[in-house]
Amino acid sequence: MLIEQLINGITLGSIYAIVALGFTLVFGVLGIINMAHGEIFMFGAFIGVVVTASFQGPLWLAFLAAIAVTAVMGYLLERFALRPLRSKQGVSHLAPLISTIGVSIFLENLSHHLFGAGNHPFRASFAEISFQIGSITVYLVQIVIFVISILLMYSLSFWLGKTKAGKALRATAENLETASLLGVDVKRTITMTVIIASAMGGIAGILVGMAFNSVTPQMGLSIGLKGLAIIILGGMGNVKGAMVGGLILGLAETFIVVYGDSGYKDAIAFAAIIIILLIRPQGLFGQKISA
Amino acid sequence: MRKQFKKIIQLTTLSSLLVLTACGGNEPAGDQDAQTEGGAVKADIGVVSYISGPGAAYGEAITNGLKLAQEEINSNGEVEINLVVEDSAGKQDQALTAAQKLMNSENVTAIIGPTLSTEMNVVGPEADINGVPIMGTSTTAEGIPQIGEYVFRNSLPEALAIPAAIDKAMEKYDAKKVAILYGNDDVFTKSGFDTMKAAAEEKGLEILTIETFQKGQSDYNAQLTKIKGLNPDLILASALYNEGAVIMGQARKMGIDVPFVGGNGFNSPEVINIAGDAANGLIVATPWYGEKDDQKVQDFVTKYEEEYGKKPDQFAAQAYDALYIMAEALKNAGEADRDAVRDALAEIQGFNGILGEFSFDEEGDVVMEPTVLVIEGGAFKVFE
């Protein structure tokens, strides 16, 4: 049982991590908390349901469609909810946060209209593949989720640290004006970041749909808030922090159910975050900001 | 922390939401006088229902049921009902605002709804003070009709349904040990849990563990793995069908094959749509059984399917019967007067609707026999 619970915790944690990676990318570059990320994630899951259930399409097509749709949504989000606020003088730094909240409400209600209120099952034969190790059942999906989250983390780290585009992105994060003076196409860099983050949300959505066989218009909010908590825990804008933070939260939630009371699941997980932050206010992997 | 943050977000978004939702879901109130004019008793009946938000499916079923009944009643000619529908979005404050709007309108004789027991707990006392008869069609928690003289319901309370289902399941499977699973952030599922726990204790079942979950959760593996390790004979699950169906799917996937006993919220054909084969073995007690060999029931099912393209669930059926009960009361009262309709409602005995024989007790609560059903081979069957 213990090992099964460990697998449960790692699966949940990996999903949290992928969601948090999208958050951390946008925050790291734009300094914006993108509250619509959870809803974009939810749309990714729905696209997966539509492709596999309604059109009987193969799984790879579902992934491609979800990535494409969420990438377009990311572009629209940047173009219509973030960019107009960035170019204007005297806009409060909270304005983008509020505008993304607006987008999230819009998307949640839109999915209500498009897909209906109920829970949609995700019927992919891939999700049924499992193997038995002793008395433990492991689902292939669980391994895939873990592997994808690790892959995403490493490719993001590599991309940010080693490639030219990544450097441009970090320069933009450092200082928008300076970067643009030095010849970085700031507009393109920002748009690309939001698109990549959204597409990652879409991937996470499909993975959740497959792992838990449940897709609802409400799934965005709760997972979005957890993603937010994770990037605070791991250190804002830090890729490794998002990964480790996600795994910690996933495992903490699972083991509270095992050894304690499931009613306190969220409470204890978040209490643990508060304690860690009291000891390390900058988050696990965050750098101290010297004033 | 998460809850608080959620609250902040909800508060900041609430105002905009209210503005948005206030625009939709209204039907123009009839401009005719709600008085007797040559034979037919004319009345405006207010409806407060959960039309937008996570539980919008309930509101949809309820308003569909009401509209179907309205058509039939009006074409009969004895009573002419005009429905004034308001959206509560499943929120107490919005339900109260909607109900107040209806009560302050002179034309509304009585109110049907709201959908959730939590909403009824705030709307009921207000209706009672204002002397407007109000009837819940889906409010199954403890203590609803006891709110006041003007508060009624025609929905089978959990306190009758759950013990009936547990009894039958115990008999058939010789169950001794149970695990309980419930949603702890919803008054409805919480109240269902209290009833389950009390019933299990009373019948001498050993409760191995009590696990909880929250609305909108998608991962139940941790709780289910724990339950699997304890090997119960039955799982009592107080969940709404959306969560409940996913729980069953995940449970069957990890190899838990014992039967589930659910409350009222779990009882919906949607469970089969969502969970597929995994839904087999769900036992529920219900006032509504669509396969019943009764002309009235079959007519309703056919008409409903023609009109809305899906099978009616208990929420549609209860709403349908509720409007007929209301019409009966209006007919007996002979006028669209709030007090007269209340008195006429209280006197309804042995009403024969699609749910079976129905009476109000002296408190305005339900007196009827539940049917225990089980899902077998992808369909609800009578459990024997």
Interface residues (C-beta under 8 A of the other chain):
Chain A: M1 E4 Q5 N8 G9 T11 L12 M35 I98 I101 G102 I105 N109 H112 G116 A117 G118 N119 H120 P121 R123 T137 Y139 V208 A211 F212 N213 S214 V215 T216 P217 Q218 M219 L221 S222 L225 K226 L228 A229 E253 T254 V257 V258 D261 S262 G263 K265 D266 F270 A271 I273 I274
Chain B: M1 R2 K3 F5 K6 I9 T12 T13 S16 L17 L20 S52 G53 P54 G55 A56 A57 E60 N184 E211 T212 F213 Q214 K215 G216 Q217 S218 D219 Y220 N221 A222 Q223 T225 K226 K228 G229 N242 E243 A245 V246 G249 Q250 K253 M254 G255 E270 N273 I274 A275 G276
